[in-house]
């Protein structure tokens, strides 16, 4: 009976040591800013390959210049940047 517990204890100890040794990372060098930039460019390229370019209807031409419709975030930053005053009368009614 004692041999059985000794074998189980030895197996658990061996498994724990093996797990501890193999779970430790190592050999990898820390990422440099150039590596991060390359990774971001790769992700951007992969995303644009999957999604494609924005539809042409989001880009229009006025007076020989091309314009795109700004995103809601860009619009919010523009309003904040310009310091426009908030007017609650322009909001849509809650019951609508």
N, C-alpha and C positions, 0 to 999 in steps of 0.2 A: 504494500500500500504506500509506503514512504517513497519507494522508487517511482511509482506512478506520479506522485506530486512533484518529485524531483525532475522527472522528464517534462512534465507540463510547465514547471517553472523555468527550466532551461529553454524550452521552446519559446515561451513568452519573452524571455530575456533576449534570445537570439533574434526574434522577430522585431523587438523594440529597437535593438541596436542597428539592425539592418535598415529599418525604417528611418531612424535618425540619421544614418550615414547617407542614405540615398535622397532624403528630402532636402538636404542642405544644397542650396544652389552653389554655383562656383564656376570659375573659369570665364564667366561673362564679364565683359568690360562695360562700364557705365556708358550710357548713350551720350553722344556729343551733340551740340546744337545742330551741326550739319546733318547728323543721322536723323534727328527729329524733323528737320526741315524736309529731308528726302522722304521720310515716312508720310508726312502731311501731304506732300505733293503727290505721292503714290495714291493715297486715299482719295484726294481730290480728283485725280485722273480716273480712278476706278469708278467713283460716284458719277462723274460726268459721262463716262462710257455707258453706265447703266441707265441713267436718267435722260441723258441727251441735253441739248441746248434748250433754253427757254423758248416757248412758242413765239412766233413772229408777232402775234397780236399784242404781246406785252411791250413790243418796241414799235415806236411810230416816229415819223419824220415830220418836222415842222420847220419851214423856212430853210431847208437844206441841212438841218441838224437832227441827229437821232436822239430820242429820249426813251427812257424806260419808266414804267409805272413803279414808284417806290413801294417797298414792302411796308407793312404796318409799323414795324420797328423803326425803319428809316423815317417814316412820317412822324412818329412820336418824338424821335430825337430832333427832327427839324422844328417841330412846334416848341419843344423845350428850349432849343438853342435860340430861337427867335424871341422867346419870352412872351408868347401870345397869352392873353388873359383867358381864363376859363369862364364860359357863359353857359350856365345850366339851362337857359331857355332854349338852347339849340339841341338839347338831348331829346331822344325819342321818348314818348310817354311810356310808363311802366305797364299800363293796361293794354298797350298796343301789341 
